[in-house]
Amino acid sequence: MKDDQRKTQPMKLGNDTLPQLATQFDTPNYDRRTLTPGIVHIGLGNFHRAHQAWYLHRLMQMGRAHDWAIVGAGVRAGDAAMRDRLMAQDCLTTLIELSAEGRAVEITGAMIDFLPVEETNASLIAQMSVASTRIVSLTVTEGGYYVDAATGGFDAGHPDIVHDAENPATPRTAFGAMIAALAHRRASGLGPFTAMCCDNLQGNGDVLRQTVVSLAKMSDPDLAAWIEAEVAFPNSMVDCIVPATGASELELVQGLGIEDAAPVTHENYRQWVIEDNFCAGRPEWEAVGATLTDDVHAYEAMKIRILNGGHQVLANVAELLSIETITDAIVDPDIQAYFRKVQTQEILPYVAAVPGITPPDYLTLIERRFSNPSIRDTTRRVAFDGSSRHVGFILPVVRDALEKGGSITGLALVEALWAHMCAGVRVDGSTIEPNDPHWDSLSETARRAMTDPSAWLAQTQIYGTLSASAEFSAQFAFWYANISENGVRLSLRQYCNLSS
């Protein structure tokens, strides 16, 4: 319901206070005490709670899927803080939908537990080993799957992977924990669970399969063969803009009269397209708006290239120009013109239509969503981990354009702006704080590129063989030097004034 009612004293979110909160807000109409777990989700960030957990909550509101409740998990030390916050409020979440028309508030309860975060992942392995766990899903960021960017293959030399291969009973990664649980299930005669990636990766189920099977081969080839034959790895496409929670979001939920230590704000749009490939059953997500299909590829290509790629087009230049939010960036005249030209001339030609929407219409939808004044999605959040996001969202389009003889002028400018951002200084002279797992290396390389632009493209872990393209190298070098000499805004205008 709408949030026009206010409370003077915020009420602590929890099972005990749900009856009182239900007088003002939409709350679970199901008895959470009767829910039983069916899903383990690894990576309990804001996106999962606004997206996958919401779909399940809505099913539960219809009286369905009460045996599919979510058990949360994390494999990083930092996940323990989120566990503390959520366990203190019985794993409930306040979702605040923000649109130009106003706000709508609901409290969701599909998650019923959060496992202890342990170095050995013992509790996680145990939960994934029981028969009731039929799906293990993940949101661990695009760069978390140990993919070699240069080849697209599995990075078997990463220290975490080497550790898990040598210590399969006490793994460090989510994937090692999944393998350990699958080994227990196989040995005890249980069938496998479905492993479902919910990160923004092209062919995300295929990527997850590659990581799990490749790691298993390093310690137990027979188990790896069983996993490859028996475990389902459905591809999926997920979409909802979900800002990070900060002081303003905490103040917002307090103003609503709810004491929630981990509220989530989100836009008034969601999409979930899932390959209907499950080996141990699934909830009826299609009953609450998800699309179940045998072909996810076209949907994910459209979303990843236009929305996620578009985020990178906007975020890096906005950081350089000290523009704080994506909404402010998309309405800036120079950035807006640059964004639309890159999209229409250099991204959309390599995106196919999907049932119900064409690439130009999808771009219009994305521009409207990015312009939502109620969503304060920071450029810093969107620009985070560019070393993974450019690899997944921008560079595949560059390769397609080069292969088909299309323009890469604007895409080269996108990469040059990212490189300048990684140098760590905005146009106004202020410092850009580290914002990538490989920030130190990126910053050093960006500074070397000031005198030798080829140094940036020589990062084969990001660009692979793209540095061998004379056209891309020349375009990148031109724009990198042009930004240094003439500034960011003049470079944007120069690009936009180029004849098509």
C-alpha positions in Angstrom: 0.0 0.0 0.0 1.1 3.6 -0.3 3.2 5.0 2.4 1.4 8.3 3.2 0.9 7.2 6.8 3.7 7.9 9.2 4.6 6.8 12.7 6.4 8.9 15.2 8.3 6.1 16.7 9.8 3.5 14.3 8.7 -0.1 15.1 11.4 -2.7 15.0 10.9 -5.1 12.1 10.4 -8.7 13.2 7.9 -11.5 13.4 6.4 -10.2 16.6 5.6 -6.8 15.1 4.2 -8.0 11.8 0.6 -7.8 13.0 1.0 -4.1 13.9 2.9 -3.3 10.8 0.2 -5.0 8.7 -2.3 -2.2 9.7 -0.2 0.2 7.5 1.8 -1.9 5.0 1.6 -5.0 2.9 3.1 -7.8 4.9 3.3 -11.6 4.6 -0.2 -13.1 4.8 1.3 -16.6 5.3 2.4 -18.1 8.5 6.2 -17.9 8.4 6.5 -20.5 11.1 5.1 -23.1 8.7 7.6 -22.4 5.9 10.2 -25.0 5.1 13.4 -24.4 3.1 13.9 -25.4 -0.5 16.4 -22.8 -1.8 19.9 -21.8 -0.6 20.9 -18.5 -1.9 24.5 -17.4 -1.8 25.1 -13.6 -1.9 22.4 -11.9 0.0 22.7 -8.4 -1.4 20.0 -5.9 -2.1 19.4 -7.2 -5.6 18.4 -10.7 -4.6 16.0 -9.4 -1.9 14.3 -7.0 -4.4 14.2 -9.5 -7.2 14.3 -13.3 -6.7 13.1 -13.3 -3.1 10.3 -10.9 -4.1 9.0 -13.3 -6.8 9.0 -16.1 -4.2 7.3 -13.9 -1.6 4.5 -13.1 -4.1 4.0 -16.8 -4.8 3.7 -17.4 -1.0 1.1 -14.7 -0.8 -0.9 -16.8 -3.3 -0.7 -19.8 -0.9 1.9 -21.5 -3.0 5.6 -22.5 -2.7 5.6 -22.7 1.2 8.1 -25.5 0.9 10.6 -23.4 -1.1 11.7 -20.8 1.5 15.1 -19.3 1.2 18.1 -19.9 3.4 20.7 -17.2 2.9 24.4 -17.7 2.8 27.7 -15.9 2.2 31.3 -17.0 1.7 33.1 -13.7 2.4 33.9 -12.3 5.8 32.0 -9.2 5.0 28.8 -11.2 4.5 28.7 -11.7 8.3 27.5 -8.1 8.9 24.5 -8.6 6.6 23.7 -11.8 8.4 23.8 -10.0 11.7 21.4 -7.3 10.4 18.9 -9.7 8.9 18.9 -12.3 11.7 18.1 -9.5 14.2 14.9 -8.8 12.2 13.9 -12.5 11.5 15.2 -12.2 7.9 12.4 -9.8 7.0 13.0 -7.1 4.4 11.2 -3.8 3.8 11.0 -3.1 0.0 10.3 0.4 -1.0 9.3 0.9 -4.6 10.2 4.3 -6.0 8.6 5.9 -9.0 7.8 9.4 -10.3 4.2 8.7 -9.0 5.3 8.1 -5.4 6.3 5.2 -3.2 4.8 1.8 -2.3 6.0 -0.3 0.6 5.8 -4.0 1.3 7.5 -6.3 3.8 8.7 -9.6 2.4 9.3 -12.9 4.3 10.4 -15.6 1.8 13.8 -15.9 3.5 13.7 -17.7 6.8 17.4 -18.2 7.9 20.9 -17.0 7.2 23.7 -19.5 7.7 26.8 -18.7 9.8 29.6 -17.3 7.6 32.5 -19.6 8.2 36.0 -19.9 6.7 35.4 -23.6 6.1 31.8 -23.2 4.8 30.8 -26.1 7.0 27.2 -24.9 7.7 26.7 -24.0 4.0 27.9 -27.4 2.8 25.6 -29.1 5.4 22.5 -27.2 4.3 23.2 -27.8 0.6 23.6 -31.5 1.4 20.1 -32.1 2.8 17.3 -33.4 0.6 15.1 -30.4 1.1 17.6 -28.2 -0.7 16.6 -28.5 -4.3 17.9 -25.2 -5.7 21.2 -23.4 -4.9 21.2 -19.9 -6.5 23.9 -17.2 -6.5 24.4 -13.5 -6.9 28.1 -13.2 -6.3 28.9 -10.4 -8.9 29.8 -10.8 -12.6 33.5 -11.1 -11.8 33.1 -13.8 -9.2 33.1 -16.9 -11.5 36.9 -17.3 -12.0 36.7 -16.8 -15.8 39.9 -15.9 -17.7 38.9 -12.8 -19.6 41.4 -13.4 -22.3 40.1 -16.8 -23.3 36.7 -17.1 -21.6 37.8 -20.3 -20.0 38.2 -21.3 -16.4 41.0 -19.6 -14.4 42.4 -22.7 -12.8 45.4 -20.8 -11.5 43.6 -18.5 -9.1 44.8 -19.0 -5.5 41.2 -19.6 -4.3 40.7 -22.3 -6.9 44.1 -23.9 -6.1 43.1 -23.9 -2.5 39.8 -25.6 -3.1 41.2 -28.2 -5.4 43.7 -29.1 -2.7 41.2 -28.9 0.2 37.9 -30.0 -1.2 36.4 -30.7 2.3 37.1 -27.2 3.5 36.6 -25.0 0.5 37.0 -21.2 0.3 34.7 -20.5 -2.6 30.9 -20.9 -3.1 31.7 -23.3 -5.9 34.0 -25.5 -3.8 31.2 -25.6 -1.2 28.7 -26.6 -3.9 31.0 -29.4 -5.1 31.5 -30.7 -1.5 27.7 -30.8 -0.9 27.1 -32.5 -4.3 29.7 -35.1 -3.2 27.8 -35.8 0.0 24.5 -36.0 -1.9 26.0 -38.5 -4.4 27.6 -40.6 -1.7 24.3 -40.8 0.3 22.2 -41.6 -2.7 20.4 -38.2 -2.9 19.9 -36.6 -6.3 21.5 -33.3 -7.2 20.2 -29.8 -6.8 19.7 -27.3 -9.5 22.5 -24.7 -9.6 21.1 -21.3 -10.7 23.2 -18.2 -11.5 21.4 -14.9 -11.1 24.3 -12.6 -12.1 24.5 -10.4 -15.2 26.5 -12.8 -17.4 25.8 -13.9 -20.9 24.9 -17.5 -20.7 25.2 -17.3 -16.9 24.1 -20.9 -16.3 26.8 -22.1 -18.8 29.4 -20.0 -17.0 28.4 -21.5 -13.6 28.6 -25.0 -15.1 32.1 -24.3 -16.4 33.3 -23.1 -13.0 31.8 -25.9 -11.0 32.6 -28.8 -13.3 36.2 -27.5 -14.0 36.9 -27.1 -10.3 35.5 -30.5 -9.5 37.8 -32.1 -12.2 40.8 -30.8 -10.4 40.1 -32.9 -7.3 37.6 -35.7 -8.4 37.1 -36.3 -12.1 34.4 -39.0 -11.4 32.4 -36.5 -9.3 32.9 -33.9 -12.0 31.4 -36.3 -14.6 28.4 -37.0 -12.4 27.9 -33.2 -11.9 28.1 -32.5 -15.6 25.6 -35.3 -16.3 23.1 -34.8 -13.5 23.1 -31.2 -12.2 20.9 -28.6 -14.1 22.4 -25.2 -14.7 19.6 -23.0 -16.1 20.5 -19.8 -17.8 18.6 -16.7 -16.7 18.2 -13.0 -17.2 17.5 -10.8 -14.2 16.5 -7.1 -14.3 15.6 -4.5 -11.7 17.5 -1.3 -10.8 18.3 -1.6 -7.1 20.5 1.1 -5.5 22.8 0.4 -2.6 21.5 1.2 0.9 23.0 4.2 2.6 22.0 6.9 5.0 19.2 8.3 2.9 17.6 4.9 2.5 17.8 4.2 6.3 16.3 7.6 6.9 13.5 6.9 4.5 12.5 3.6 6.1 12.7 5.2 9.6 10.4 8.0 8.3 7.9 5.3 7.3 7.8 4.1 10.9 9.9 1.0 10.4 13.2 0.1 12.1 14.9 -1.9 9.4 18.7 -2.2 9.5 18.8 -3.4 5.8 15.9 -1.9 3.8 15.9 -2.0 0.0 14.8 0.6 -2.5 14.1 -0.3 -6.1 12.5 0.9 -9.3 8.9 0.0 -10.3 10.1 -2.5 -12.9 11.2 -6.2 -12.8 12.0 -8.9 -15.3 13.1 -12.4 -14.8 13.6 -14.8 -17.8 14.5 -18.3 -16.8 15.5 -21.4 -18.9 13.1 -24.1 -17.8 15.8 -26.6 -16.9 15.6 -27.9 -13.4 16.5 -31.3 -12.1 14.8 -31.2 -8.7 11.6 -29.2 -9.2 11.0 -25.5 -8.9 8.5 -22.9 -7.7 5.8 -21.7 -10.1 7.6 -18.4 -10.8 5.6 -17.9 -14.0 2.5 -17.4 -11.9 3.9 -14.1 -10.6 5.3 -12.7 -13.8 8.6 -14.6 -14.6 9.1 -15.8 -18.1 10.0 -19.5 -18.4 11.5 -20.3 -21.8 13.9 -22.7 -23.6 15.8 -19.7 -25.1 17.1 -17.1 -22.7 19.9 -15.9 -24.9 18.1 -13.1 -26.9 16.6 -11.6 -23.7 19.9 -11.6 -21.9 21.8 -10.2 -24.8 19.3 -7.3 -25.1 19.5 -6.5 -21.4 23.2 -7.0 -20.9 24.2 -4.9 -23.9 21.7 -2.1 -23.7 21.1 -1.7 -20.0 24.2 -3.0 -18.4 26.4 -1.8 -21.2 24.6 1.5 -21.0 25.3 1.8 -17.3 29.0 1.7 -18.1 28.6 4.2 -20.9 27.1 6.6 -18.3 28.9 5.8 -15.1 32.5 6.4 -16.0 32.0 9.7 -17.7 29.7 10.8 -14.9 32.4 10.0 -12.3 34.9 12.1 -14.2 32.4 15.0 -14.3 31.5 14.7 -10.6 27.9 13.7 -11.4 26.6 11.7 -8.5 23.7 9.7 -9.9 22.7 7.8 -13.1 19.5 10.0 -13.2 21.6 13.2 -13.2 23.9 11.7 -15.9 21.2 10.7 -18.3 19.6 14.2 -18.3 23.0 16.0 -18.8 22.7 17.2 -22.4 26.3 16.2 -23.4 26.1 12.8 -21.8 22.6 12.2 -23.1 23.6 12.9 -26.7 26.7 10.7 -26.4 24.7 7.9 -24.7 22.1 7.8 -27.4 24.6 7.9 -30.3 26.7 5.1 -28.9 23.6 3.0 -28.3 21.8 3.6 -31.6 24.9 3.4 -33.9 27.2 1.0 -32.1 25.2 -1.2 -29.7 21.7 -1.7 -31.1 22.9 -3.1 -34.4 24.2 -6.1 -32.5 21.0 -6.8 -30.5 18.1 -8.9 -31.8 14.5 -8.3 -31.0 12.7 -10.5 -28.5 9.0 -11.3 -28.3 7.1 -8.1 -27.6 9.9 -5.5 -27.9 12.4 -4.3 -30.5 15.9 -3.0 -29.5 14.9 0.7 -30.2 11.9 0.3 -28.0 13.9 -1.3 -25.3 16.4 1.6 -25.4 13.5 4.0 -24.9 12.4 1.9 -21.9 15.9 2.0 -20.5 16.2 5.8 -20.9 12.9 6.2 -19.1 14.1 3.9 -16.3 17.4 5.6 -16.0 15.6 9.0 -15.8 13.5 8.0 -12.8 14.1 10.9 -10.4 13.2 8.8 -7.3 16.0 6.3 -7.8 19.3 7.6 -6.5 21.5 5.0 -8.1 25.0 6.3 -7.7 27.5 6.4 -10.5 30.0 5.0 -8.1 28.0 1.9 -7.5 27.4 1.4 -11.2 31.0 2.0 -12.1 32.3 -0.5 -9.5 34.3 -3.5 -10.8 34.7 -2.1 -14.3 37.4 -4.7 -15.0 34.6 -7.3 -15.0 31.7 -5.2 -16.3 33.5 -3.8 -19.4 34.6 -7.4 -20.2 31.1 -8.7 -20.0 29.0 -5.7 -21.2 31.0 -3.6 -23.6 33.9 -5.6 -25.2 31.7 -8.3 -26.7 30.0 -5.6 -28.7 33.4 -4.2 -29.8 34.3 -7.7 -31.1 31.0 -8.0 -33.0 31.4 -4.6 -34.6 35.0 -5.3 -35.7 33.9 -8.6 -37.1 31.1 -7.1 -39.1 32.8 -3.9 -40.1 30.7 -1.6 -38.0 31.8 1.6 -36.2 33.6 1.3 -32.9 34.4 5.0 -32.5 32.0 5.6 -29.6 32.9 2.3 -28.0 36.6 3.3 -28.1 35.6 6.6 -26.4 33.8 4.6 -23.7 37.0 2.6 -23.0 39.1 5.8 -23.0 36.8 7.4 -20.5 37.0 4.4 -18.3 40.8 4.5 -18.4 40.8 8.1 -17.5 38.4 7.4 -14.6 40.8 4.7 -13.4 43.6 7.3 -13.3 41.7 8.5 -10.2 41.3 12.2 -10.8 38.1 14.0 -11.7 37.9 17.0 -14.0 37.5 19.2 -11.0 40.7 17.8 -9.5 39.1 15.7 -6.8 40.2 12.2 -6.2 38.2 9.1 -7.3 38.6 6.6 -4.5 39.4 3.0 -5.4 36.4 1.3 -7.0 37.6 -2.0 -8.5 39.1 -5.2 -7.0 42.2 -4.4 -9.3 42.2 -0.6 -8.7 45.9 -0.3 -8.0 46.9 -2.1 -11.2 44.3 -0.2 -13.3 45.4 3.2 -11.9 49.1 2.5 -12.6 48.3 1.4 -16.1 46.0 4.4 -16.8 48.9 6.7 -15.8 51.3 4.9 -18.1 48.8 5.3 -20.9 49.2 9.0 -20.7 52.4 8.7 -22.6 51.7 5.2 -24.1 48.0 4.5 -24.8 48.8 1.0 -25.9 49.7 0.1 -22.3 45.9 0.2 -21.5 44.9 -2.2 -24.2 47.8 -4.5 -23.4 45.9 -5.6 -20.3 45.2 -9.0 -21.9 43.2 -10.1 -18.8 40.7 -7.5 -19.8 41.1 -7.0 -23.6 42.3 -10.4 -24.7 43.4 -10.0 -28.3 41.6 -6.7 -29.0 44.9 -4.8 -28.8 45.8 -6.5 -32.1 43.1 -4.6 -33.8 44.7 -1.6 -35.5 41.4 0.2 -35.8 40.4 -0.2 -32.1 43.9 0.6 -30.9 44.0 3.8 -33.1 40.6 4.9 -32.0 41.4 4.3 -28.3 44.7 6.2 -28.6 43.0 9.1 -30.3 40.3 9.5 -27.7 42.6 8.9 -24.7 44.9 11.7 -25.9 41.9 13.9 -26.9 40.4 13.7 -23.4 43.8 14.6 -21.9 44.3 17.6 -24.3 40.7 18.9 -24.7 38.8 17.7 -21.8 35.9 15.3 -21.2 33.0 17.5 -22.4 34.7 18.7 -25.6 35.5 15.1 -26.4 31.8 14.1 -26.0 30.7 17.0 -28.2 33.4 16.1 -30.8 32.1 12.5 -30.9 28.5 13.6 -31.2 29.4 16.0 -34.1 31.0 13.3 -36.1 29.1 12.4 -39.2 27.3 9.0 -39.0 
